[in-house]
Amino acid sequence: MTLKTLIIRYTAFAVIATFMNLFSQRVILLMGQSLPYFLAAVAVGTLVGLVVKYLLDKRWIFFDHKKGVHHYSRQFSLYAAMGIFTTAIFWGFETVFWLIWQSHFMREIGAIIGLAIGYVVKYHLDKRYVFSHGA
């Protein structure tokens, strides 16, 4: 796969996962607007986005065809753990930009920068630790 194809696929899959995350949140929030519904929406949306991105990355980015409950559970756990690390990068940039400039525009610029860096880091972590031949 060429670098251009990799970037296009990886970006498209990130957009699809983000859409599925937000769509799932909207479905939950149709049931109610209180704090428990909000927390459930964030949790369900995150899980849905994570599973969708994992399945797309596994098949179309890393061409991993291994199967089995043990393999899936171990690999998905590693994939989710790498996501926690890179989410911290995303939230860190968003928070720092908010604290410095105190504007939603700059907070979102920080979020976009953090998200871009987080996805690049996640790709390399996934390639090395999650979808390596030994994983």
ChimeraX attribute file (.defattr): number of C-alpha atoms within 10 A of each C-alpha:
attribute: neighborCount
match mode: 1-to-1
recipient: residues
	/A:1	6
	/A:2	7
	/A:3	8
	/A:4	9
	/A:5	11
	/A:6	14
	/A:7	13
	/A:8	12
	/A:9	16
	/A:10	20
	/A:11	14
	/A:12	13
	/A:13	21
	/A:14	19
	/A:15	14
	/A:16	16
	/A:17	22
	/A:18	19
	/A:19	15
	/A:20	21
	/A:21	23
	/A:22	19
	/A:23	16
	/A:24	20
	/A:25	22
	/A:26	15
	/A:27	13
	/A:28	19
	/A:29	18
	/A:30	10
	/A:31	10
	/A:32	12
	/A:33	12
	/A:34	9
	/A:35	9
	/A:36	11
	/A:37	16
	/A:38	16
	/A:39	15
	/A:40	14
	/A:41	25
	/A:42	19
	/A:43	14
	/A:44	18
	/A:45	24
	/A:46	19
	/A:47	16
	/A:48	21
	/A:49	22
	/A:50	20
	/A:51	18
	/A:52	19
	/A:53	20
	/A:54	18
	/A:55	14
	/A:56	19
	/A:57	20
	/A:58	20
	/A:59	12
	/A:60	13
	/A:61	20
	/A:62	16
	/A:63	11
	/A:64	14
	/A:65	7
	/A:66	12
	/A:67	8
	/A:68	7
	/A:69	8
	/A:70	9
	/A:71	12
	/A:72	12
	/A:73	11
	/A:74	12
	/A:75	20
	/A:76	18
	/A:77	13
	/A:78	18
	/A:79	22
	/A:80	17
	/A:81	14
	/A:82	20
	/A:83	20
	/A:84	13
	/A:85	14
	/A:86	23
	/A:87	17
	/A:88	14
	/A:89	21
	/A:90	21
	/A:91	17
	/A:92	16
	/A:93	23
	/A:94	22
	/A:95	17
	/A:96	15
	/A:97	20
	/A:98	19
	/A:99	12
	/A:100	10
	/A:101	11
	/A:102	12
	/A:103	12
	/A:104	12
	/A:105	12
	/A:106	17
	/A:107	21
	/A:108	16
	/A:109	16
	/A:110	21
	/A:111	22
	/A:112	15
	/A:113	15
	/A:114	22
	/A:115	21
	/A:116	16
	/A:117	15
	/A:118	21
	/A:119	19
	/A:120	14
	/A:121	17
	/A:122	19
	/A:123	18
	/A:124	12
	/A:125	19
	/A:126	21
	/A:127	15
	/A:128	13
	/A:129	15
	/A:130	23
	/A:131	20
	/A:132	12
	/A:133	9
	/A:134	7
	/A:135	13
